[in-house]
Amino acid sequence: MAGHETHYILPRPTFDKPVKLLIVVSPYYKDIADNMVAGAVSEIEAVGGTYEVIEVPGALEIPTAIGISDRSANFDGYVALGCVIRGETTHYDTVCNDSSRAIQLLGLQGLCIGNGILTVENRKQAEVRADPDDQNKGGGAAAAALHLIALARKWGAQTKGVGFKPSSDSYRIA
């Protein structure tokens, strides 16, 4: 079963300055959401980070809330948490694809986002993935955001040797 394969997990990043994350969660399936938040909080606290949690109605609202926060608040990164369980209609496909696509677009704009929106066939799959003592996908999403923050800080701090920068004695156009 794929759910119990072993895989490599990157070591936790370290930070010389504190990190602050926003956990955006859809509590549509409250017990699953609570487990995912617990996993995310544990991962953030393990690196000495702080966090805030906001709730939105569904998975489709998660990227919008992250976008609003990016324009209005001051977070280093974001953890997107929710759960979409396949139903009888194609609404499942729309919610899964559109929420994922929107989060990816925000990431490509430079936001550090860990995507922990579960897309599963049934409740049992969700429960296993959300459980902090099992697959801990909430913790994994927080870890992804933390790794991206570390990467952004590493590259954001570089001022020499990055791209083209004309020297001070280069030709000047009058």
N, C-alpha and C positions, 0 to 999 in steps of 0.2 A: 504494500500500500504506500502510495506516494507521501501520505501524511506523516510517515514515521521514518523517512529517509534521513540520513545524517548529511549535514551540509556545513560548509565553512561559514563562520560568523566573524566579521572583522572585530578586532579589539576596540573597545570604547575609545573615542577620541578624548583628548585632554584639552583644556582651555586655560589660557592665562588670564582671561577676563570672563566674568560671568556671562551665561547665556540665558535668554528669556524666550520661552516658546508659548505660542497660543495653541491650545488643543481645541479643535473645532469638531464637535461630535453631534451626530444625529442619534437621539435615543429612541428611535422608532421601535427597536427591540431593546428595551431598557436593560435587562440583565446582561445581554451581550455587550451593549455599549459600556456599561459599568465595568465589566471585566477588561475591556480594551483600554478604558481610561486608566484603570489601576496599573496595567502593564506599562502604559506610556509614562505615567507619573513616576513609577519606580525607576525607569530608565533615565528620565530627566534628572531625578534626584541623585542618581548614582554618579553623575558628572558634576554635581553641585549646581545644577541649573534651577531656574524658577519657571513657573508656568501660570497661565490662567486658562480656565475652561469656559467655553461658551457652547450653548446648545442651539441647534437649528432644526427645523422640522424634518428634513429628509436629506438624503445623499446629494441631491441636485443643488441644495442650498449651501453645501460645504464650500465649494470653490468661490461662490459669490461672497460668502462671509470672509474668506481669506483675502479676497481682492479688496473688500471694503476695509479690512483691518490694515492691509499693507498701505493704503492711502491715508489712513487716519491714526494709526497707532505706531508703536515702536517695538516690534518683536524681531528677534534674530531669525526665527523660523516657525514653522507651522506643522502640526500633526493633524491629519484629516482622518477621522474615525467614524465608521458607520457600518451598516450591514444591509445588503440587498439579497433577499432570498427569492429564488425563481418562483414565479407564480404561474397562473394559467394564461397570461397574456404576454404580448411583446413589450409591455411596459418595462419589464426587467431589463431587456436589452438596451432600451433607451436610457434608463437610469445608469446602468453600468458604464455604457460607452460614453455618455455625455459627461458624467461626473469625472471619469478618468481622463478624458480628453481635456476638460477645463483645468484640472489640476496640472496636467502635463504642460499646458500652455502657460500657466502661471510660473511653473518651474523654469521653462525656457526663457521667461522674462527675468529670471534671476532670483526668484523666491526659493527659499530652502524649505521644501515640503516633503514630509514623509506620508505616503499614501497608504492608509490603513482601512480603506473602505473594502470590506469583505464582499465578495460576489460569489455566492454559494448556491448549491442546489436544494439544500434543506437545512432545517434548524440544527440538526446534530453536527453537520459540518461547521456551522457557525460557532457552536458552543466549543468545539475542540480548538478552533483557530483563535477564539477570543480568550480562552482560559490562560491566565498568566503562568500557570504551572504546566501547561501543555505547549501549544504552538506559539502563544504569546504574540500575536500579530500586532497588538497595540504597542507593545514594547519594541517590536521590530520597526514599526512606523516611526516611533520616536528616535530610535537609533539611526534610521535613514536620515531624518531631519538633522540630527546632531552631526552626522558625517558630512552632510552638505554644508552646514554652518562652518565646520572646521575647514573645509575646502575653500569656501568663500573668504574666510578670514586669512587663510594662507595666501591665496592669490590676490586678495584685496590689499594686503600689506606690502606686496612687491611694488617697488617703484623704479627699479633698474632692470634693464634687460628684457622688458616686456614690450613687445611690439616695436613700432617705429617711433622714435622720438628724435627730432632734429637736434643736433648739437648746438651749443650757444654761439659757436663761430660759423654756423652755416650761412649760406647765401641768404640775403634778405631782399625781399622785393619792396621797392620803394613806392 
